[in-house]
Amino acid sequence: MSTPPETNTLPHSTESPSSPALPANSGDSKPQSPLSLTQRPRRNRATEAVRSLIRETSINPSNLIYPLFVHAGSDDQPIDAMPGCKRWSPAGILTEIARAHTLGINAIILFPAIEDALKNPTADEAWNPEGLIPNIIQSIKYEFPQVLVITDVALDPYNSDGHDGVVDPDGTILNDTTVAILVKQALAHAQAGADIVAPSDMMDGRIGAIRAALDAENFTSTAIMSYTAKYASAYYGPFRGALDSAPKSGDKKTYQMDPANAREAIRELQLDASEGADIIMVKPAGPYLDVIHRLRQQTTLPVAAYQVSGEYVMIKTAAAGGYLNEDKLILESLLGIRRAGADMILTYFAPRAAELMQN
């Protein structure tokens, strides 16, 4: 006669009231009695139904912002440094936005790959009202008026020096000169129909200057998402390859934040909030979860976090090598960023993450 299978009182439990909890010690053949525990946290993990009922953090496609690279060419170009990402043509980006929108992604942010012939030391193309980004904004808003269009405001894609600011002959990044150009760039984007402008340059005073200029030109509804705590990080390499925007000399440590500092991010937050930022951002996200958490505790403003190109490539590479499960890691990494306090996440995984969330 076969022995019937054992059953547990609670699913996945290792003991029940009628069965021994632990083997005896020191060779004793008598079973030990169940532990006398008032609290058993595993009761709240016993089934998916109870786990979902008490889950503290949630994430859905509406929390995601999809970064998109665009260029003026007629073809969609795969980006070698970022597997699965492309430089979209003006036509191709509309198709990709349509795909993302059907998955529940309602916000995108644009990054331009600019031809070398259009770059110069003062980044004049950055505020050309007939330039690549203003034209793309108009096309997107015509086809998808319901999609939130965010634009990167910075000079590095347009600057022949590859810096976020104008470079003095002695190598100094000129703060106030740069801010004046950023104001023109933000106005060009607002005039084209951008919903949110996102200064990523880390120049002092640029939030206040942009807010004042937008309001003066009656763009009072155009919001500012400030890259409040943008670190001088080693995680940006693939992104700079995608846009060919790496500095030609020097580094960005005189304007982007020192990775060793967290309290300094609070100072930047206080300044940006006082100057009129509507949303603040931490970049990168994964290595700076503590900064996200600190800023979340210090402000009532919405907090964004950018899962940057290096984070993306690390996950893709580990999965391609068979070391990690890509889909599970995508969701876990995004959930961790949300748990730290981010209201929204910029991520290249946005479409795939949205598919996984729907399934």
Secondary structure, 3 states (H helix, E strand, C coil): CCCCCCCCCCCCCCCCCCCCCCCCCCCCCCCCCCCCCCCCHHHHHCCHHHHHHHCCCCCCHHHEEEEEEECCCCCCEECCCCCCCEEECHHHHHHHHHHHHHCCCCEEEEEECCCHHHCECCCHHHHCCCCHHHHHHHHHHHHCCCCEEEEEECCCCCECCCCCCEECCCCCEEHHHHHHHHHHHHHHHHHHCCCEEEECCCCCCHHHHHHHHHHHCCCCCCEEEEEEEEECCHHHHHHHHHHCCCCCCCCCCCCCECCCCCHHHHHHHHHHHHHCCCEEEEECCHHHHHHHHHHHHHCCCCEEEEECHHHHHHHHHHHHCCCCCHHHHHHHHHHHHHHHCCCEEEECCHHHHHHHHHC
